[in-house]
Amino acid sequence: MRPIRLLLVNPANGSSFWGLEHAVALFGRNYSTAPLGLATVAALSPEHWDVRIRDENVAATDLDEPCDIV
């Protein structure tokens, strides 16, 4: 029996009033936010599952990637 393939996707954040894009330009600093919620779900998944996390803020997600649950 093959393992369940779980794909967790962190969607791309668009520019918004509440985002930090303007503060980055103002203070000249970079920032990053990790998708910790997805990492928590991955850690709580059964051990025999194949879990992958994709962050669309880093790279586009391959919509043809084989998976059982998104």
mmCIF file of the N, C-alpha and C atoms, coordinates in Angstrom:
data_MODEL
# 
_entry.id   MODEL 
# 
loop_
_atom_site.group_PDB 
_atom_site.id 
_atom_site.type_symbol 
_atom_site.label_atom_id 
_atom_site.label_alt_id 
_atom_site.label_comp_id 
_atom_site.label_asym_id 
_atom_site.label_entity_id 
_atom_site.label_seq_id 
_atom_site.pdbx_PDB_ins_code 
_atom_site.Cartn_x 
_atom_site.Cartn_y 
_atom_site.Cartn_z 
_atom_site.occupancy 
_atom_site.B_iso_or_equiv 
_atom_site.pdbx_formal_charge 
_atom_site.auth_seq_id 
_atom_site.auth_comp_id 
_atom_site.auth_asym_id 
_atom_site.auth_atom_id 
_atom_site.pdbx_PDB_model_num 
ATOM 1   N N  . MET A 1 1  ? 0.847  -1.184 0.000   1.00 0.00 ? 1  MET A N  1 
ATOM 2   C CA . MET A 1 1  ? 0.000  0.000  0.000   1.00 0.00 ? 1  MET A CA 1 
ATOM 3   C C  . MET A 1 1  ? 0.891  1.245  0.000   1.00 0.00 ? 1  MET A C  1 
ATOM 4   N N  . ARG A 1 2  ? 0.647  2.147  -0.918  1.00 0.00 ? 2  ARG A N  1 
ATOM 5   C CA . ARG A 1 2  ? 1.467  3.350  -1.002  1.00 0.00 ? 2  ARG A CA 1 
ATOM 6   C C  . ARG A 1 2  ? 0.964  4.390  0.008   1.00 0.00 ? 2  ARG A C  1 
ATOM 7   N N  . PRO A 1 3  ? 1.868  5.270  0.445   1.00 0.00 ? 3  PRO A N  1 
ATOM 8   C CA . PRO A 1 3  ? 1.457  6.298  1.421   1.00 0.00 ? 3  PRO A CA 1 
ATOM 9   C C  . PRO A 1 3  ? 0.565  7.356  0.781   1.00 0.00 ? 3  PRO A C  1 
ATOM 10  N N  . ILE A 1 4  ? -0.240 7.977  1.607   1.00 0.00 ? 4  ILE A N  1 
ATOM 11  C CA . ILE A 1 4  ? -1.067 9.102  1.170   1.00 0.00 ? 4  ILE A CA 1 
ATOM 12  C C  . ILE A 1 4  ? -0.134 10.273 0.870   1.00 0.00 ? 4  ILE A C  1 
ATOM 13  N N  . ARG A 1 5  ? -0.353 10.954 -0.242  1.00 0.00 ? 5  ARG A N  1 
ATOM 14  C CA . ARG A 1 5  ? 0.456  12.115 -0.621  1.00 0.00 ? 5  ARG A CA 1 
ATOM 15  C C  . ARG A 1 5  ? -0.320 13.385 -0.286  1.00 0.00 ? 5  ARG A C  1 
ATOM 16  N N  . LEU A 1 6  ? 0.163  14.116 0.716   1.00 0.00 ? 6  LEU A N  1 
ATOM 17  C CA . LEU A 1 6  ? -0.467 15.345 1.182   1.00 0.00 ? 6  LEU A CA 1 
ATOM 18  C C  . LEU A 1 6  ? 0.351  16.537 0.706   1.00 0.00 ? 6  LEU A C  1 
ATOM 19  N N  . LEU A 1 7  ? -0.285 17.468 0.008   1.00 0.00 ? 7  LEU A N  1 
ATOM 20  C CA . LEU A 1 7  ? 0.376  18.676 -0.477  1.00 0.00 ? 7  LEU A CA 1 
ATOM 21  C C  . LEU A 1 7  ? -0.220 19.868 0.251   1.00 0.00 ? 7  LEU A C  1 
ATOM 22  N N  . LEU A 1 8  ? 0.624  20.578 1.012   1.00 0.00 ? 8  LEU A N  1 
ATOM 23  C CA . LEU A 1 8  ? 0.195  21.772 1.742   1.00 0.00 ? 8  LEU A CA 1 
ATOM 24  C C  . LEU A 1 8  ? 0.733  22.993 1.013   1.00 0.00 ? 8  LEU A C  1 
ATOM 25  N N  . VAL A 1 9  ? -0.159 23.925 0.671   1.00 0.00 ? 9  VAL A N  1 
ATOM 26  C CA . VAL A 1 9  ? 0.227  25.092 -0.127  1.00 0.00 ? 9  VAL A CA 1 
ATOM 27  C C  . VAL A 1 9  ? -0.012 26.364 0.672   1.00 0.00 ? 9  VAL A C  1 
ATOM 28  N N  . ASN A 1 10 ? 1.045  27.166 0.813   1.00 0.00 ? 10 ASN A N  1 
ATOM 29  C CA . ASN A 1 10 ? 0.930  28.499 1.398   1.00 0.00 ? 10 ASN A CA 1 
ATOM 30  C C  . ASN A 1 10 ? 0.710  29.469 0.237   1.00 0.00 ? 10 ASN A C  1 
ATOM 31  N N  . PRO A 1 11 ? -0.485 30.079 0.117   1.00 0.00 ? 11 PRO A N  1 
ATOM 32  C CA . PRO A 1 11 ? -0.762 30.928 -1.041  1.00 0.00 ? 11 PRO A CA 1 
ATOM 33  C C  . PRO A 1 11 ? 0.068  32.211 -1.025  1.00 0.00 ? 11 PRO A C  1 
ATOM 34  N N  . ALA A 1 12 ? 0.277  32.749 -2.202  1.00 0.00 ? 12 ALA A N  1 
ATOM 35  C CA . ALA A 1 12 ? 1.036  33.999 -2.334  1.00 0.00 ? 12 ALA A CA 1 
ATOM 36  C C  . ALA A 1 12 ? 0.282  35.139 -1.664  1.00 0.00 ? 12 ALA A C  1 
ATOM 37  N N  . ASN A 1 13 ? 1.029  35.984 -0.977  1.00 0.00 ? 13 ASN A N  1 
ATOM 38  C CA . ASN A 1 13 ? 0.439  37.154 -0.320  1.00 0.00 ? 13 ASN A CA 1 
ATOM 39  C C  . ASN A 1 13 ? 0.476  38.327 -1.277  1.00 0.00 ? 13 ASN A C  1 
ATOM 40  N N  . GLY A 1 14 ? -0.670 38.885 -1.542  1.00 0.00 ? 14 GLY A N  1 
ATOM 41  C CA . GLY A 1 14 ? -0.718 40.068 -2.379  1.00 0.00 ? 14 GLY A CA 1 
ATOM 42  C C  . GLY A 1 14 ? -0.382 41.308 -1.571  1.00 0.00 ? 14 GLY A C  1 
ATOM 43  N N  . SER A 1 15 ? -0.146 42.389 -2.239  1.00 0.00 ? 15 SER A N  1 
ATOM 44  C CA . SER A 1 15 ? 0.124  43.644 -1.559  1.00 0.00 ? 15 SER A CA 1 
ATOM 45  C C  . SER A 1 15 ? -1.164 44.147 -0.915  1.00 0.00 ? 15 SER A C  1 
ATOM 46  N N  . SER A 1 16 ? -1.077 44.569 0.340   1.00 0.00 ? 16 SER A N  1 
ATOM 47  C CA . SER A 1 16 ? -2.261 45.072 1.028   1.00 0.00 ? 16 SER A CA 1 
ATOM 48  C C  . SER A 1 16 ? -1.867 46.191 1.991   1.00 0.00 ? 16 SER A C  1 
ATOM 49  N N  . PHE A 1 17 ? -2.848 46.851 2.506   1.00 0.00 ? 17 PHE A N  1 
ATOM 50  C CA . PHE A 1 17 ? -2.621 47.911 3.487   1.00 0.00 ? 17 PHE A CA 1 
ATOM 51  C C  . PHE A 1 17 ? -1.935 47.351 4.728   1.00 0.00 ? 17 PHE A C  1 
ATOM 52  N N  . TRP A 1 18 ? -2.275 46.117 5.111   1.00 0.00 ? 18 TRP A N  1 
ATOM 53  C CA . TRP A 1 18 ? -1.768 45.513 6.336   1.00 0.00 ? 18 TRP A CA 1 
ATOM 54  C C  . TRP A 1 18 ? -0.443 44.793 6.135   1.00 0.00 ? 18 TRP A C  1 
ATOM 55  N N  . GLY A 1 19 ? 0.047  44.724 4.900   1.00 0.00 ? 19 GLY A N  1 
ATOM 56  C CA . GLY A 1 19 ? 1.311  44.046 4.645   1.00 0.00 ? 19 GLY A CA 1 
ATOM 57  C C  . GLY A 1 19 ? 2.508  44.888 5.087   1.00 0.00 ? 19 GLY A C  1 
ATOM 58  N N  . LEU A 1 20 ? 3.688  44.288 5.064   1.00 0.00 ? 20 LEU A N  1 
ATOM 59  C CA . LEU A 1 20 ? 4.893  44.983 5.490   1.00 0.00 ? 20 LEU A CA 1 
ATOM 60  C C  . LEU A 1 20 ? 5.725  45.507 4.325   1.00 0.00 ? 20 LEU A C  1 
ATOM 61  N N  . GLU A 1 21 ? 5.184  45.488 3.106   1.00 0.00 ? 21 GLU A N  1 
ATOM 62  C CA . GLU A 1 21 ? 5.955  45.920 1.950   1.00 0.00 ? 21 GLU A CA 1 
ATOM 63  C C  . GLU A 1 21 ? 6.429  47.362 2.091   1.00 0.00 ? 21 GLU A C  1 
ATOM 64  N N  . HIS A 1 22 ? 5.571  48.226 2.625   1.00 0.00 ? 22 HIS A N  1 
ATOM 65  C CA . HIS A 1 22 ? 5.915  49.647 2.750   1.00 0.00 ? 22 HIS A CA 1 
ATOM 66  C C  . HIS A 1 22 ? 6.938  49.870 3.862   1.00 0.00 ? 22 HIS A C  1 
ATOM 67  N N  . ALA A 1 23 ? 6.849  49.100 4.932   1.00 0.00 ? 23 ALA A N  1 
ATOM 68  C CA . ALA A 1 23 ? 7.816  49.217 6.026   1.00 0.00 ? 23 ALA A CA 1 
ATOM 69  C C  . ALA A 1 23 ? 9.198  48.759 5.582   1.00 0.00 ? 23 ALA A C  1 
ATOM 70  N N  . VAL A 1 24 ? 9.250  47.755 4.717   1.00 0.00 ? 24 VAL A N  1 
ATOM 71  C CA . VAL A 1 24 ? 10.537 47.268 4.214   1.00 0.00 ? 24 VAL A CA 1 
ATOM 72  C C  . VAL A 1 24 ? 11.247 48.392 3.475   1.00 0.00 ? 24 VAL A C  1 
ATOM 73  N N  . ALA A 1 25 ? 10.535 49.113 2.628   1.00 0.00 ? 25 ALA A N  1 
ATOM 74  C CA . ALA A 1 25 ? 11.132 50.221 1.890   1.00 0.00 ? 25 ALA A CA 1 
ATOM 75  C C  . ALA A 1 25 ? 11.502 51.369 2.828   1.00 0.00 ? 25 ALA A C  1 
ATOM 76  N N  . LEU A 1 26 ? 10.688 51.620 3.834   1.00 0.00 ? 26 LEU A N  1 
ATOM 77  C CA . LEU A 1 26 ? 10.923 52.727 4.753   1.00 0.00 ? 26 LEU A CA 1 
ATOM 78  C C  . LEU A 1 26 ? 12.157 52.481 5.628   1.00 0.00 ? 26 LEU A C  1 
ATOM 79  N N  . PHE A 1 27 ? 12.277 51.267 6.173   1.00 0.00 ? 27 PHE A N  1 
ATOM 80  C CA . PHE A 1 27 ? 13.369 50.971 7.098   1.00 0.00 ? 27 PHE A CA 1 
ATOM 81  C C  . PHE A 1 27 ? 14.563 50.294 6.432   1.00 0.00 ? 27 PHE A C  1 
ATOM 82  N N  . GLY A 1 28 ? 14.410 49.892 5.172   1.00 0.00 ? 28 GLY A N  1 
ATOM 83  C CA . GLY A 1 28 ? 15.515 49.258 4.470   1.00 0.00 ? 28 GLY A CA 1 
ATOM 84  C C  . GLY A 1 28 ? 15.864 47.883 5.016   1.00 0.00 ? 28 GLY A C  1 
ATOM 85  N N  . ARG A 1 29 ? 14.914 47.204 5.573   1.00 0.00 ? 29 ARG A N  1 
ATOM 86  C CA . ARG A 1 29 ? 15.146 45.867 6.148   1.00 0.00 ? 29 ARG A CA 1 
ATOM 87  C C  . ARG A 1 29 ? 14.306 44.844 5.400   1.00 0.00 ? 29 ARG A C  1 
ATOM 88  N N  . ASN A 1 30 ? 14.788 43.616 5.356   1.00 0.00 ? 30 ASN A N  1 
ATOM 89  C CA . ASN A 1 30 ? 14.011 42.518 4.790   1.00 0.00 ? 30 ASN A CA 1 
ATOM 90  C C  . ASN A 1 30 ? 13.365 41.727 5.914   1.00 0.00 ? 30 ASN A C  1 
ATOM 91  N N  . TYR A 1 31 ? 12.348 41.000 5.585   1.00 0.00 ? 31 TYR A N  1 
ATOM 92  C CA . TYR A 1 31 ? 11.694 40.152 6.565   1.00 0.00 ? 31 TYR A CA 1 
ATOM 93  C C  . TYR A 1 31 ? 11.214 38.892 5.863   1.00 0.00 ? 31 TYR A C  1 
ATOM 94  N N  . SER A 1 32 ? 10.981 37.882 6.634   1.00 0.00 ? 32 SER A N  1 
ATOM 95  C CA . SER A 1 32 ? 10.385 36.664 6.085   1.00 0.00 ? 32 SER A CA 1 
ATOM 96  C C  . SER A 1 32 ? 9.402  36.111 7.103   1.00 0.00 ? 32 SER A C  1 
ATOM 97  N N  . THR A 1 33 ? 8.375  35.494 6.605   1.00 0.00 ? 33 THR A N  1 
ATOM 98  C CA . THR A 1 33 ? 7.414  34.839 7.483   1.00 0.00 ? 33 THR A CA 1 
ATOM 99  C C  . THR A 1 33 ? 7.311  33.389 7.054   1.00 0.00 ? 33 THR A C  1 
ATOM 100 N N  . ALA A 1 34 ? 7.528  32.509 7.966   1.00 0.00 ? 34 ALA A N  1 
ATOM 101 C CA . ALA A 1 34 ? 7.473  31.082 7.660   1.00 0.00 ? 34 ALA A CA 1 
ATOM 102 C C  . ALA A 1 34 ? 6.032  30.587 7.783   1.00 0.00 ? 34 ALA A C  1 
ATOM 103 N N  . PRO A 1 35 ? 5.641  29.646 6.918   1.00 0.00 ? 35 PRO A N  1 
ATOM 104 C CA . PRO A 1 35 ? 4.290  29.077 7.016   1.00 0.00 ? 35 PRO A CA 1 
ATOM 105 C C  . PRO A 1 35 ? 4.222  28.062 8.165   1.00 0.00 ? 35 PRO A C  1 
ATOM 106 N N  . LEU A 1 36 ? 4.250  28.554 9.408   1.00 0.00 ? 36 LEU A N  1 
ATOM 107 C CA . LEU A 1 36 ? 4.316  27.671 10.575  1.00 0.00 ? 36 LEU A CA 1 
ATOM 108 C C  . LEU A 1 36 ? 3.044  26.847 10.759  1.00 0.00 ? 36 LEU A C  1 
ATOM 109 N N  . GLY A 1 37 ? 1.906  27.367 10.330  1.00 0.00 ? 37 GLY A N  1 
ATOM 110 C CA . GLY A 1 37 ? 0.669  26.594 10.434  1.00 0.00 ? 37 GLY A CA 1 
ATOM 111 C C  . GLY A 1 37 ? 0.744  25.325 9.596   1.00 0.00 ? 37 GLY A C  1 
ATOM 112 N N  . LEU A 1 38 ? 1.310  25.432 8.397   1.00 0.00 ? 38 LEU A N  1 
ATOM 113 C CA . LEU A 1 38 ? 1.443  24.265 7.527   1.00 0.00 ? 38 LEU A CA 1 
ATOM 114 C C  . LEU A 1 38 ? 2.465  23.282 8.095   1.00 0.00 ? 38 LEU A C  1 
ATOM 115 N N  . ALA A 1 39 ? 3.531  23.799 8.699   1.00 0.00 ? 39 ALA A N  1 
ATOM 116 C CA . ALA A 1 39 ? 4.525  22.921 9.318   1.00 0.00 ? 39 ALA A CA 1 
ATOM 117 C C  . ALA A 1 39 ? 3.911  22.158 10.487  1.00 0.00 ? 39 ALA A C  1 
ATOM 118 N N  . THR A 1 40 ? 3.008  22.793 11.215  1.00 0.00 ? 40 THR A N  1 
ATOM 119 C CA . THR A 1 40 ? 2.320  22.132 12.324  1.00 0.00 ? 40 THR A CA 1 
ATOM 120 C C  . THR A 1 40 ? 1.411  21.024 11.803  1.00 0.00 ? 40 THR A C  1 
ATOM 121 N N  . VAL A 1 41 ? 0.661  21.302 10.749  1.00 0.00 ? 41 VAL A N  1 
ATOM 122 C CA . VAL A 1 41 ? -0.196 20.269 10.146  1.00 0.00 ? 41 VAL A CA 1 
ATOM 123 C C  . VAL A 1 41 ? 0.652  19.111 9.637   1.00 0.00 ? 41 VAL A C  1 
ATOM 124 N N  . ALA A 1 42 ? 1.788  19.424 9.019   1.00 0.00 ? 42 ALA A N  1 
ATOM 125 C CA . ALA A 1 42 ? 2.684  18.378 8.521   1.00 0.00 ? 42 ALA A CA 1 
ATOM 126 C C  . ALA A 1 42 ? 3.194  17.516 9.675   1.00 0.00 ? 42 ALA A C  1 
ATOM 127 N N  . ALA A 1 43 ? 3.548  18.148 10.787  1.00 0.00 ? 43 ALA A N  1 
ATOM 128 C CA . ALA A 1 43 ? 4.066  17.400 11.941  1.00 0.00 ? 43 ALA A CA 1 
ATOM 129 C C  . ALA A 1 43 ? 2.992  16.524 12.580  1.00 0.00 ? 43 ALA A C  1 
ATOM 130 N N  . LEU A 1 44 ? 1.738  16.934 12.495  1.00 0.00 ? 44 LEU A N  1 
ATOM 131 C CA . LEU A 1 44 ? 0.649  16.167 13.094  1.00 0.00 ? 44 LEU A CA 1 
ATOM 132 C C  . LEU A 1 44 ? 0.085  15.096 12.165  1.00 0.00 ? 44 LEU A C  1 
ATOM 133 N N  . SER A 1 45 ? 0.541  15.066 10.927  1.00 0.00 ? 45 SER A N  1 
ATOM 134 C CA . SER A 1 45 ? 0.087  14.052 9.964   1.00 0.00 ? 45 SER A CA 1 
ATOM 135 C C  . SER A 1 45 ? 0.691  12.698 10.333  1.00 0.00 ? 45 SER A C  1 
ATOM 136 N N  . PRO A 1 46 ? 0.022  11.616 9.966   1.00 0.00 ? 46 PRO A N  1 
ATOM 137 C CA . PRO A 1 46 ? 0.584  10.288 10.247  1.00 0.00 ? 46 PRO A CA 1 
ATOM 138 C C  . PRO A 1 46 ? 1.976  10.125 9.641   1.00 0.00 ? 46 PRO A C  1 
ATOM 139 N N  . GLU A 1 47 ? 2.833  9.405  10.336  1.00 0.00 ? 47 GLU A N  1 
ATOM 140 C CA . GLU A 1 47 ? 4.229  9.248  9.927   1.00 0.00 ? 47 GLU A CA 1 
ATOM 141 C C  . GLU A 1 47 ? 4.390  8.628  8.547   1.00 0.00 ? 47 GLU A C  1 
ATOM 142 N N  . HIS A 1 48 ? 3.481  7.736  8.158   1.00 0.00 ? 48 HIS A N  1 
ATOM 143 C CA . HIS A 1 48 ? 3.636  7.041  6.880   1.00 0.00 ? 48 HIS A CA 1 
ATOM 144 C C  . HIS A 1 48 ? 3.129  7.857  5.684   1.00 0.00 ? 48 HIS A C  1 
ATOM 145 N N  . TRP A 1 49 ? 2.614  9.064  5.909   1.00 0.00 ? 49 TRP A N  1 
ATOM 146 C CA . TRP A 1 49 ? 2.170  9.921  4.813   1.00 0.00 ? 49 TRP A CA 1 
ATOM 147 C C  . TRP A 1 49 ? 3.359  10.639 4.193   1.00 0.00 ? 49 TRP A C  1 
ATOM 148 N N  . ASP A 1 50 ? 3.275  10.904 2.899   1.00 0.00 ? 50 ASP A N  1 
ATOM 149 C CA . ASP A 1 50 ? 4.267  11.702 2.177   1.00 0.00 ? 50 ASP A CA 1 
ATOM 150 C C  . ASP A 1 50 ? 3.752  13.139 2.165   1.00 0.00 ? 50 ASP A C  1 
ATOM 151 N N  . VAL A 1 51 ? 4.337  13.990 3.011   1.00 0.00 ? 51 VAL A N  1 
ATOM 152 C CA . VAL A 1 51 ? 3.871  15.366 3.173   1.00 0.00 ? 51 VAL A CA 1 
ATOM 153 C C  . VAL A 1 51 ? 4.861  16.324 2.515   1.00 0.00 ? 51 VAL A C  1 
ATOM 154 N N  . ARG A 1 52 ? 4.333  17.230 1.691   1.00 0.00 ? 52 ARG A N  1 
ATOM 155 C CA . ARG A 1 52 ? 5.151  18.252 1.045   1.00 0.00 ? 52 ARG A CA 1 
ATOM 156 C C  . ARG A 1 52 ? 4.515  19.618 1.277   1.00 0.00 ? 52 ARG A C  1 
ATOM 157 N N  . ILE A 1 53 ? 5.359  20.618 1.524   1.00 0.00 ? 53 ILE A N  1 
ATOM 158 C CA . ILE A 1 53 ? 4.889  21.994 1.727   1.00 0.00 ? 53 ILE A CA 1 
ATOM 159 C C  . ILE A 1 53 ? 5.413  22.847 0.576   1.00 0.00 ? 53 ILE A C  1 
ATOM 160 N N  . ARG A 1 54 ? 4.532  23.602 -0.049  1.00 0.00 ? 54 ARG A N  1 
ATOM 161 C CA . ARG A 1 54 ? 4.910  24.523 -1.117  1.00 0.00 ? 54 ARG A CA 1 
ATOM 162 C C  . ARG A 1 54 ? 4.529  25.933 -0.685  1.00 0.00 ? 54 ARG A C  1 
ATOM 163 N N  . ASP A 1 55 ? 5.446  26.875 -0.837  1.00 0.00 ? 55 ASP A N  1 
ATOM 164 C CA . ASP A 1 55 ? 5.214  28.267 -0.485  1.00 0.00 ? 55 ASP A CA 1 
ATOM 165 C C  . ASP A 1 55 ? 5.206  29.085 -1.775  1.00 0.00 ? 55 ASP A C  1 
ATOM 166 N N  . GLU A 1 56 ? 4.048  29.593 -2.155  1.00 0.00 ? 56 GLU A N  1 
ATOM 167 C CA . GLU A 1 56 ? 3.925  30.353 -3.404  1.00 0.00 ? 56 GLU A CA 1 
ATOM 168 C C  . GLU A 1 56 ? 4.578  31.727 -3.314  1.00 0.00 ? 56 GLU A C  1 
ATOM 169 N N  . ASN A 1 57 ? 4.990  32.147 -2.137  1.00 0.00 ? 57 ASN A N  1 
ATOM 170 C CA . ASN A 1 57 ? 5.743  33.391 -2.006  1.00 0.00 ? 57 ASN A CA 1 
ATOM 171 C C  . ASN A 1 57 ? 7.191  33.186 -2.424  1.00 0.00 ? 57 ASN A C  1 
ATOM 172 N N  . VAL A 1 58 ? 7.619  31.934 -2.525  1.00 0.00 ? 58 VAL A N  1 
ATOM 173 C CA . VAL A 1 58 ? 8.982  31.597 -2.921  1.00 0.00 ? 58 VAL A CA 1 
ATOM 174 C C  . VAL A 1 58 ? 9.017  31.166 -4.380  1.00 0.00 ? 58 VAL A C  1 
ATOM 175 N N  . ALA A 1 59 ? 8.127  30.265 -4.763  1.00 0.00 ? 59 ALA A N  1 
ATOM 176 C CA . ALA A 1 59 ? 8.068  29.755 -6.136  1.00 0.00 ? 59 ALA A CA 1 
ATOM 177 C C  . ALA A 1 59 ? 6.637  29.331 -6.445  1.00 0.00 ? 59 ALA A C  1 
ATOM 178 N N  . ALA A 1 60 ? 6.309  29.322 -7.716  1.00 0.00 ? 60 ALA A N  1 
ATOM 179 C CA . ALA A 1 60 ? 4.967  28.912 -8.143  1.00 0.00 ? 60 ALA A CA 1 
ATOM 180 C C  . ALA A 1 60 ? 4.758  27.422 -7.859  1.00 0.00 ? 60 ALA A C  1 
ATOM 181 N N  . THR A 1 61 ? 3.532  27.056 -7.555  1.00 0.00 ? 61 THR A N  1 
ATOM 182 C CA . THR A 1 61 ? 3.193  25.663 -7.286  1.00 0.00 ? 61 THR A CA 1 
ATOM 183 C C  . THR A 1 61 ? 2.871  24.960 -8.593  1.00 0.00 ? 61 THR A C  1 
ATOM 184 N N  . ASP A 1 62 ? 3.428  23.776 -8.769  1.00 0.00 ? 62 ASP A N  1 
ATOM 185 C CA . ASP A 1 62 ? 3.135  22.951 -9.940  1.00 0.00 ? 62 ASP A CA 1 
ATOM 186 C C  . ASP A 1 62 ? 1.758  22.323 -9.730  1.00 0.00 ? 62 ASP A C  1 
ATOM 187 N N  . LEU A 1 63 ? 0.774  22.777 -10.498 1.00 0.00 ? 63 LEU A N  1 
ATOM 188 C CA . LEU A 1 63 ? -0.594 22.294 -10.317 1.00 0.00 ? 63 LEU A CA 1 
ATOM 189 C C  . LEU A 1 63 ? -0.788 20.870 -10.813 1.00 0.00 ? 63 LEU A C  1 
ATOM 190 N N  . ASP A 1 64 ? 0.190  20.333 -11.517 1.00 0.00 ? 64 ASP A N  1 
ATOM 191 C CA . ASP A 1 64 ? 0.122  18.944 -11.990 1.00 0.00 ? 64 ASP A CA 1 
ATOM 192 C C  . ASP A 1 64 ? 0.890  17.986 -11.072 1.00 0.00 ? 64 ASP A C  1 
ATOM 193 N N  . GLU A 1 65 ? 1.358  18.462 -9.933  1.00 0.00 ? 65 GLU A N  1 
ATOM 194 C CA . GLU A 1 65 ? 2.095  17.609 -9.004  1.00 0.00 ? 65 GLU A CA 1 
ATOM 195 C C  . GLU A 1 65 ? 1.158  16.534 -8.460  1.00 0.00 ? 65 GLU A C  1 
ATOM 196 N N  . PRO A 1 66 ? 1.565  15.268 -8.510  1.00 0.00 ? 66 PRO A N  1 
ATOM 197 C CA . PRO A 1 66 ? 0.690  14.200 -8.054  1.00 0.00 ? 66 PRO A CA 1 
ATOM 198 C C  . PRO A 1 66 ? 0.491  14.265 -6.528  1.00 0.00 ? 66 PRO A C  1 
ATOM 199 N N  . CYS A 1 67 ? -0.765 14.255 -6.111  1.00 0.00 ? 67 CYS A N  1 
ATOM 200 C CA . CYS A 1 67 ? -1.073 14.242 -4.682  1.00 0.00 ? 67 CYS A CA 1 
ATOM 201 C C  . CYS A 1 67 ? -2.486 13.688 -4.500  1.00 0.00 ? 67 CYS A C  1 
ATOM 202 N N  . ASP A 1 68 ? -2.771 13.259 -3.282  1.00 0.00 ? 68 ASP A N  1 
ATOM 203 C CA . ASP A 1 68 ? -4.089 12.740 -2.953  1.00 0.00 ? 68 ASP A CA 1 
ATOM 204 C C  . ASP A 1 68 ? -4.950 13.790 -2.248  1.00 0.00 ? 68 ASP A C  1 
ATOM 205 N N  . ILE A 1 69 ? -4.297 14.612 -1.413  1.00 0.00 ? 69 ILE A N  1 
ATOM 206 C CA . ILE A 1 69 ? -5.013 15.642 -0.646  1.00 0.00 ? 69 ILE A CA 1 
ATOM 207 C C  . ILE A 1 69 ? -4.237 16.945 -0.782  1.00 0.00 ? 69 ILE A C  1 
ATOM 208 N N  . VAL A 1 70 ? -4.967 18.043 -1.019  1.00 0.00 ? 70 VAL A N  1 
ATOM 209 C CA . VAL A 1 70 ? -4.341 19.367 -1.074  1.00 0.00 ? 70 VAL A CA 1 
ATOM 210 C C  . VAL A 1 70 ? -4.921 20.196 0.047   1.00 0.00 ? 70 VAL A C  1 
# 
